[in-house]
Amino acid sequence: MSDAGIHPEAADVVDVDIRTWVEAAAHNPALYRDRQVTEIVLTAIGLAPSLSRTLVLKGGTLMALGFSSDRLTSDVDFTAMADPEGFEEAMTADLNRLMPRAAIQLGYLDLICRVQSVRKMPRSRDFADHAFPALLVRIGSAKRDTPEARRLDAGAAPRVLDVEISFRDHVYSSQNLQLAQAGVAVRAFSLHELLAEKFRALLQQPIRNRFRRQDVYDIAFLIARHALDEQDRAIIHRTLIEKCAARHMTPTAASLVDPEVRRRAEADWETLGLEVEDLPAFDACFDRAAELYAALPWTDRAS
């Protein structure tokens, strides 16, 4: 397994009160179940030596747990610092073995979780040879001794949590999220890594025909809560350059304000109102992100 780019001895340890995050959704039964299952999955990963070494949390769940974001999210995203060949089988076995133990340890005595399916992306026989393959892991859940438990046993759980695991992305800096109730830790992107990843995703929108309105919101959210000095900006810039190079992209000082990048980021902005209680204006958020991007130490800046 490759562990390039992560340096555990230098990683910060952040205490996370995940149970408070779970209980905050108690008024919404579907979201509440998703968060309980997320806590069980993260704990199982922390209990599995192979998974805790190789899976690095990112995306909306990290934004919520590591950075106190209020944006609602129900899926869980990881980068795997491992070869995709054979990963699916070992990961499924570890999760199915350890999720029952995690549920008991967390006090969810009546909640059963099991891997329902694993889908390879792309769906091809040469999956492991693809440049950036991914797995979509669907975790089914059910209350013990109920009709939904029988559907879970049949591989048709009515409620599933989507966990996406991507491969062959280098992680240049990480932090360890210490889950208080479980007594285990999971790896996660650092602030620098997260900002660089979100800038990369925005710049890649036209290439991949994507629309990434959530990244503009997340970048603005992070900037508003973290003072970034010259050293921080240098780390973000260096990480962004490396991430883009892996995808054969060469970002410039003007890349983020490309009209097509901005148009795609804004296209579905209002739909964030379903995830954010008080959605700010797109222009204010994009301008904040563009200000940080422009402040990175670019060498191609127009004089």
N, C-alpha and C positions, 0 to 999 in steps of 0.2 A: 504493500500500500504506500502511495505517495503521501508525504506530509509536508510538501514544499510550501514555504511561505508562512507557516504558522510557527510561532515561537512561544510555547507555553510558559517558559520562565519569565517572559516579559509581559504576559497578559494580565490585565487588571481583573480582579475578582469583584463582582457586583452582587450584593445580596438582593434577591428578588422575592417580594411577597406575592407569589402567584395566586394564593388563595383569595386575597382581597380582590384581585382582578377577576377571578372566577365568580365570586359572590356578587360582584357588581352587576352581573347579568342575570341574577336570580329572577327578575321580573319578566324575562324573556326565555321561556322554556327551551326553545331550539338553540339559542345562543348559549344558554347556560349549560346544556348538554355538550355542545361543541367545546366549551372552555374546560369542562371537567375532563373530557377525553383528551384535550390538548395537554392538560396537567399530567394525566396518566402516561401519555406518549412520551413527553419530555422526561418524566421520571424514569420510564423504562429505558430510554436512551442513556440517561445518566447512570443507570445500573449496569449497562452492557459495556464492558471495556472496549470492545471493537467499535461500537457505535459512538460512544462518547469521545473517542479519539478522532473519528473521521467525519462526523456530521457537524456542520457549523450552521447555526440558526441565522436566518436573515428575514427580510420581508416584513409584512405587517405585524406578525406576532412578536418579532423582535422589537419593532417600534413601540408596541404596547408594553411589553414586559421590561425591556431594557431602557426605554426612553420616555415612558409614561404618555404615549400618544393616545388621544381619545378617538382616533379613527377606528371604526369597527372593522374587524376582519375575522373570517371564520376558517381560513386555510392556513397551513403551516408550510414554510419553505426552508429548505436546507441546501447548502453546497456540500457535496461529499468529496473529501480528500482521499479518495480510494479509486481503484480501477473498477469500471462498471461491470466487467466480466465476473460473473458469479456473485455479485453483490446482492442481487434480489433475493436469492435463496437464503443466504446467511442472515440478511436483515430481517426477512419474514420470520425465520425461526427464532431469532433473538426477541423480536417484538412479541410474538405469540407466547413465548416462554415467560417473558418478564412483565407484560402488561397486567396479568392477574396479580402478581406480587406487588406491583406498583399501586394498583387499585386498593388492595388491602392496606398497604402501608399508608396510603393517603386517607383512609377512612371511607372509601367508596365501596362498601361491602356488597352492595346490590347491583353494581354496575359492571357489566362484562364488556370487554373490548377484544376485537380480533381483526386481523388483516382480512379484508373481504376480497380484494383484488389488487393486482399490480399491473399497470399498463406501461409498456415501453414507448418512449417518444424519441425519435420517430418509430413507427411500427415497421420494422424491417428486420430481415435476418442478419444484417450487419450492424445491428444496434450498437454494439460495443465499439465499432470502428468509426462511428459518427463523431464529428468534431466536438459537439457539445450535447451528448445524449442526456436524457432525464427519465425519471420514473415517477409515475403518478400512483401513489399508494393510498388506497381507500380503507380507512379504519372504521369498521362497523361497531356499533355499540347497542346495548339493550339492557333493560332491567331484568334481573334474575327471575326466573319462574313466571314469565309473561309470554304472551303470543309473539312479541317482538324478539324474544330470546330464541324462540323456535325458528324464526326467519333468519336470525343471525347464524344459527347452526347450519341452516341450509345455504348460507352464502348470499343471502338476499336481505341484509339488514335495511330497515326503512330509513335509518339515520346514519350517515357516514361523514367522517371528517377527511378532507383531502389533504394529503401530505405530498408535496412535490420535492423531489431530490434531483438536483442537477449535478453533472460531473464535468471535470476538466476545467473548472474555474479555479485559478490560484487565489488563495486567501493570504493577504500580506500582513494583516494584523487582526488580532482577535481579542475578545474578552471572555471571561468565564462567568456565566450567570449561576449563582448559587441559589438553588431552590430551597427556601427555608423549611417548608413542611416536609420535603422529601429527604433532605440531607445529602443531595447529590448536586452536581454541576453539569451544565451543558455549555459547549462552546458557542460563541456567537460573534458576528461581525462587530468590530470596534466602530466608534463614531466615524473615524477617517475612512474605514473600509465601506461603511454604509453610504456615506456621502459620495464617495468615488463610484460605487456601484450604481447609485441612482443617477448620477450624471452620465455614466456610460449608457445606461438604459435609455435615457432621454435622447442622447445623440444617435443611438442605433434605431430609433423609431422608423425613419424613412427606409432604412435598409431592410428591416424585418416586417415592415408594414404593420406596425403596432401603434397603440395610443396609450400613453403612460401618464395620465393626469394625476395619479396618486403620488408619483415621484416628485412632482412640483410641490404638492402640498407637504409631503414629508420633509423635503429639503428645507422649505420655509419654516416648518415647525422646529426642526433641529437647530437651524441658525438662530431662531428667536430665543432658544434656551441654552445655547452654548457659545461662549465667547471664543472665537478662533483667532489665534495669533499667527505670526509669520511662519513659525515652525509647523503649526497645524496645516496651514495652507500648502506648505511645501510637501507634506506627507500626502495630503489629498491629491495634489497635482501628480506626484510621482506614481501613486497608486492608479489614478485614472489613466495615465499614459500607458502603464503596463497592462491594465485591463483592456484598453482599446487595441493595443498592439496584438494581443492574443486573438483578436477578431479582425485583424488586418485593417484597422481603422487608425487614422492619424488625426487626432483632434487638434484644433487651433483655438486661438483666443476668441475667434468669432463664431465658433461652431454652434454654441448654444443658442445664439440669437438668429440662427438661420430661420427664415420665415416658415419653412416646412416643419422644422422641429417644434417651433412654438405653436403652429396651427394644430399639429397632432396632439400636443400636450393639453391644449385648450378644448379640443373637440367635445369631450364628454365631461367637462368640468362639473356641470350642474348635477350630474349623477352622483357625485361625491356627497351631495346632501343626504343621501341614504346612509352614509357611513359617518358623517361628521355633523354634530348637532348645530354648530354655528359656523357654516362654511364661509370663509373669507373670499374676497374677490380674486379671481384668477390673476389679474394684472399685478396686484400687490404681491402675491406669492411668487409669480414668475420673476418679477423685478428683483425680489430679494435673492432668489436663486441665481439670477444672472449677475447680480452684484458680487456674490461670492465667487462665481465662476470667473468673472473678469479679474478678480483680485488674486487668482492663482498665479504663480510665477511663470507665465508664458514667455517664451523667447521669441515668438513671432509677432509680438504686439506691434501694431503700427505706431510709429514715432510721431 
